């Protein structure tokens, strides 16, 4: 496995810890397509979802973050529609 020198940490606030946990549970099963180029951890800090990414290149970081934000948007929209977030 090659080194993953590019690191990004994203803190996403939610109205409650329960909402942050639900979002994390939905996103967690999705594995990265190129695991040799991207490593991800998801965790909680109160009502914050914390996503940490370690990537092999700036390009891979951009592609990975675009995908994360698309998935996050879909989950939050679904929570808004189904759970009155």
C-alpha positions in Angstrom: 0.0 0.0 0.0 1.4 3.4 -1.0 1.5 6.3 1.5 -1.6 8.4 1.9 -0.2 11.9 2.5 -3.3 14.0 1.9 -5.5 14.3 5.0 -8.9 16.0 5.3 -11.2 16.1 8.3 -14.8 17.2 7.9 -17.1 18.0 10.9 -20.8 18.0 10.0 -23.2 19.4 12.6 -26.6 17.9 13.1 -29.5 19.0 15.3 -28.9 16.1 17.7 -26.5 13.3 18.4 -29.1 10.8 17.3 -29.3 12.4 13.9 -25.5 12.4 13.5 -25.4 8.7 14.6 -28.2 7.8 12.1 -26.2 9.5 9.3 -23.0 7.7 10.3 -24.8 4.4 10.3 -26.1 5.0 6.8 -22.8 6.1 5.4 -20.5 3.6 7.2 -21.3 0.4 5.2 -20.2 2.1 1.9 -16.6 1.1 1.3 -14.1 3.2 -0.7 -13.8 1.9 -4.3 -10.0 2.3 -4.3 -9.0 1.2 -0.8 -5.3 1.3 -1.7 -5.6 5.0 -2.5 -8.2 6.1 0.1 -8.7 5.4 3.8 -11.8 6.7 5.7 -12.9 6.8 9.3 -16.3 8.0 10.5 -16.9 8.9 14.1 -19.1 11.1 16.4 -18.4 14.0 18.7 -21.7 14.9 20.3 -24.0 16.1 17.5 -21.1 16.2 15.0 -20.4 13.6 12.4 -16.6 13.5 11.8 -15.2 12.1 8.5 -11.5 11.7 8.1 -10.0 10.9 4.8 -6.4 10.0 3.9 -5.8 10.0 0.2 -2.8 9.2 -2.1 -3.1 12.4 -4.3 -4.9 15.7 -4.5 -7.0 14.4 -7.4 -8.1 11.4 -5.4 -8.9 13.7 -2.5 -11.1 15.8 -4.7 -12.9 12.9 -6.2 -13.4 11.3 -2.8 -14.8 14.4 -1.2 -17.2 15.0 -4.1 -18.6 11.5 -3.6 -18.8 12.0 0.2 -20.7 15.3 -0.2 -23.1 13.8 -2.7 -23.8 10.9 -0.4 -24.1 13.2 2.6 -26.6 15.4 0.7 -28.7 12.4 -0.2 -28.8 11.1 3.4 -29.6 14.5 4.8 -32.4 15.1 2.2 -33.8 11.6 3.0 -33.7 12.3 6.7 -35.4 15.6 6.2 -38.2 14.0 4.2 -38.7 10.9 6.4 -37.7 12.1 9.9 -38.5 15.9 9.8 -34.8 16.8 10.4 
